[in-house]
Amino acid sequence: MNHIPRPAAGGGLSPAAYPLLARQRRRDGDKLHLKNETDWNTADLKRFVRAALRYLGVSEDRNVRITNRRSLDAIGASGCAYLNSRSMTVRLPRPIYRATIVGDDGAREEWRRREVMHEVDLRDFAYVFLHELEHNLGLEHRQMRRSRKVFTPWLAGLVVRAKAEKAKPAPLPAGERRALTREAREAKARQRLALWERKMRLAKTKVAAWRRKVARYDRIQAACRAGVKP
């Protein structure tokens, strides 16, 4: 069994090759649910996934989770998917990762290598995505060919870029930081005082109400001891 066979002209997969394709055919109104937990651009990821599904004629009504590779210095994509389902997870390498270097003196120091990857390797991403899609469509590993050569004309014009890094505010001088800290602590102290004053007033009201109830029972017991009907 070839890995994602080359579709006919115009795209689309052969129903005979995929057990669940008839139930997962693309329909108008299908909604893609993509959860991005990485530093890659979400709009680019959605365009990539939609382009693949539309070219293959497969329903976009599925849950795709994009997350980071566990290893900080991983360079390739990986993934997992439920068989006969519409859910998958694809793990992408990070655009920024840490590496551990052993110096000449034997000391281990951590340093950050920034922007190692400006863009995702789309062919590697496509191989993993299509592999997990085949699991969704009912295929097991023994039915797939272990080749990373995939037919991907739909990649033309696509790119998955790293998110723009948010600018960090300039650090405040030490004196201003201390002043802000004092103000924040004072505001919190006043807030807590007001809270407990409200609770104290409420407690006094409750105590007075329950004292009246207890006083009534005391009167009833005193009347009973004196032989007077309350």
N, C-alpha and C positions, 0 to 999 in steps of 0.2 A: 504494500500500500504506500503510495507516494505521500509525502508530507504536503498537505494542502495542494491537490493537483492543480495544474494550470487550467483555469476556467476557459470556457468557450469565449468566442468573441463577444465583447460587451460585458464580460464578467459573469458571475454566478457559478455555483457549485452543482455537481451532479447529485440528484436526490438518492441515486442508488448507492453512493459511496458513504452517505452519512445517515445513520438511523433516525435522528431527530430533526433532520433538516426541514421536513414538511411542517413540523410544528413550530420551527423557529425561522420561518421565512420572513423576510422584511415586509412590513405593512406600513401604510401611511399612519402617522400618529404615534409610532413607536418612540418611546422616550428613553434616552441613555442616562443611566445613573452612574456617574463617575466620581469617585472620592479620591482626591489628590492629597497625599500626605508627604509630598516631597518638595524640593526646592525648584522643580521644573514647572514651567508655565502651564497652567491649567487649560487655557484656551487651546494651546498647541496640542496638548494631550488629547483633548476632545476631538480636534480636527483629525488627528492621526487615527483614533479608534473609529470614528464615523466613516472615514475614507475606506478603511479596510472592510468594515461591515457592509457598506453600501456596494462596494465593488463585488463582494462575494455574494451579495443578495441575502445576507443573514440579518435577522431582526436586531434592531438597536435596543430592544427592551431587555436590558441585562444590567447587572451590577458589576462594575469594573473598579477595583481598588488598586491604586497605584501607590506604592510605598517604597521606602529606601531599602537597599541591600543592608544586611546586618553588619557586614564587614565594612569598616570605614574606607578601606583602600580597594574595594571591589571594582572591577572594570567592565563587567558584563551584566546583562539582565538575567533574571530568573523568574520563576512564577509557580503558581499552583492553581488548580481549578477543580471544581466538583464535576464528576461524571454525570452526564444527562441533566444538566442544570443551566442556569443563566448567570452564574456567578464565577468570578475569577479574581485572582490577585497577581499583579505583575510587580516585581521588585527591580528598581532601576538603580544604577550606581549614582552616587552623590556628585553634584557639580563641584563641591568643596569637601575635602576630606583631610583627616589627620594622618600623619605618618610618624613612626618612631625611628629616630636615627641614633646609632651608637657612635659617639665621638671618639677621637683619638685617645682620650683619657679614659675611655670605657664608660663614661657617664651617659646615661640614657636621657635624651631630651626630646620633648614633643614639639613639633612645629606644624604650622598650618600652611598647606600648599593651596593657594587660592586659584579658583577658575582653572582647575586642571582640565575640565571639560566644559566648553561653552555650549555644546549641543549634544543631544543624545545620539548614539550610533543607531540610526533608524533601521538598518537591515537586521541588526542584532535584536532590537526591540520588536521588529516585525516577526522574526522567527519565534520568539517566546510567546508573543501575543497569539499568533496563529496556532501554535502548539497547544496553548490552553484553550483556544476556541474549539479545536478538534475534540478535546475532552468534553466540553460543553455539548458538542454535537454527538456524543456517544462513542467516541473511539478510545481504545486503550493503547498503551505503549506498544504492545505486540502488533498492533494494526498500523503503526506508523513507521516510516523510514527515518532512521537517525541521520538525516542529512540537513545541514544548515543552509542549503541552497533553496531559496524560496522565490517564487515568481511574484514580484511586487511592483507592477507598473503604477499602482495607485500611490506610490511614495513620491512621485514627481511633484515638485513644488512644496512639499511638506518639510517642516523643521520643528524640532522641539527644543526650545531655548531655556536657559536657566532664568529664573525669576530675577527681576531687577532688585538689587540689594537695597534695603531701606537705609536711608541716611540716619546715622545715630546723632542725637543731640550732643552739643559740646558739653563737657563736664563743667559743673559749677565750681567756683572757688570754694575753698574749705569753709570760709566764714559764712557764705551764703547757704551752704549745705547745713551748717550747724543752726543757723537762724530758722531755716525751713523745718528742721527737725524739731526745734523747740516749739515752733508754732503748731506743728502737727500734733505734738504731745499735749500741748495746752488745749487744743480744740477737742482732742479725744477725751481728755479729762473732764472738760465741761459737758461734753455729750453724755458721758457715763454718769456724771453727777445728776444731770437732768433726768436721765432714765431711772435712776434709783430713787430720786425724789418722787417721781410719778408712781413708782411701785410702793413707796412708803405711804403716800396718800391713799392709794387703793387698799393697802393692807389695813390702814386705820379704819376705812369704811367697812371692810369685811369684818374686822374685829368687833366694831360696834354692833353690827348686825347679829353676829353670833353671840355676843354678850346679851342682847335682848332676848334671844331664843333661850339661852341658858337660864336667865333670870326668870322667864316664864315657867320653865320646868321646876326651878327652885320653889316658886310660889305654889305650884301644884303639889309638890311633895310636902311642903310645910302644911298646907291645908289638909292633906290626907292624914298626916301625923296628929293634927289637932282634931280630927274627926269631922271636919267641915267639908261638905261636898264642894269641890272646886267649880 
